[in-house]
Amino acid sequence: MNALVKSIVIAAIANTASLAFAAWIFPAFNVRHTGFIFAAALFTFFSVALKGLVVNTVNRFARGYTVIGGLVLTWVALLLTDLIVPARGFAIEGMGTWAGVTAIVWAAGIAYGEVDTKAPTPRKS
């Protein structure tokens, strides 16, 4: 299995687990089976794509993976997922729920980064 595929598979597992955990913890985070599967796949796509976009466009000295940057990317990926997946399958309601879900999924992303030690290297310019 090449590094990119392995990285995406590990990200999908981490994202699915963290979204399921967040849905279990927060009553205002509603997911349904079919919507959840689509949402987990879509969120994985957005999180990998956004991370890749940032890694490939921002100066390597300025891009340090900061807490704020990671939280913002996670929030944007969740927002895009929430906007695309129908509300009957995936819906995050309330500021506290948004903050909590973002924090849980972001923390899982940090843990996933520790496991995925062979992630694809950024493109050199």
N, C-alpha and C positions, 0 to 999 in steps of 0.2 A: 504494500500500500504506500503510495507516495506521500510526501510530507503534507501537501495541501489537503488531500482527501482525509488523511488521519486527523489533521487539525480541525477540519469541518465536522467530522464525526464526533470528536471529543467535545467540541463546542456545542453541537446539537444535544448531546447527552447532558452536559452541564446546564444548558439553557432549559431543557425540558424539566429536569429535576428542580431547578431553582424556581421556575414558573409554577410548577405544581406545588411546591412548598409554600410559595407566596400566596397562591390561591387558597391553600388550606388555612393559612394564618389570618388572612384578611377577608372578612365577610363581604366587603365591598369590591372585591376582585372576583368577578364571576366568569367562570369558564365552563364550557360544555365540551364533551369528548371530541367531536369532529372539529369544532372551532379551535379547540386547544391544540390539536395536532397541526392544523394549518398555521396557527399563531406561533407555535414553537419553531416550525420550519421557517416561517417568514421572519421571525425575530432573529433567528440564527443567520439568515441571509443578510438582514440589515446590519446586524452587529459586526459580522465579518467584513461586509462591504464598507461600512463607515470607518472601521479600524484601518482597513487597507487604504482607504482614501486619505485618511489623516497621516498614516505612516509614509505614504508615497508623496505627499504634497508639502508637508511641513518640514522645515529645516531640521536636520537630525539633532542639532544642539538645543533647539527650542521645543521639540516635541515631547520631552520627558513625560512618561505616562504618569500624570498627576492624578490625585484623587478627584479633583474637580473635572478634569478632562474625561476621565473614565465614567464618572457619574453622568456627565452631560451626554456622552455618546450612548450610554445605556438608556437614558431617558428619551433621547431622540429615536432610538430603535424601538423602544416600547410605544412611543407616541405614533410612529408610522404604522406599527403593527396594529395598534388600537384603532387607527383611522381606517385601515384596510379591511380588517376582519370584522364581519357583522357583529353587532352588539349582542346578539343572542348566543354567540359562541365565545366571545372574549370581550370583557368590558371592565375597565378600571375606573372606579368612581371615587371622588373625593381627594383632596390634597394630601391628607395623611396616608391614604392608601397608595397614591402615586409615589410619595416619598419612600414608604416602606418597601413597596415592590421594587422600585428602582435600586434601593440599597441592597436588598437581598440578591437580586439578579446581578448587580455589579460585584458583590462579594463573591458570588459563585464564579463570575468571570475572572476574578483575581485568582481564585483557587484553580480554575481551569488553566490559567496561564502558568501556574506552577507545575501542573501535570504535563502540559503540552510543551515540553522543552525543545522539541524539534519543529517549532512553528516556521512557516516559510519566511525567508529573509526578505526585507523590503527591497524594492527595485532601486538600483543606483542610478543617479542622474549624471 
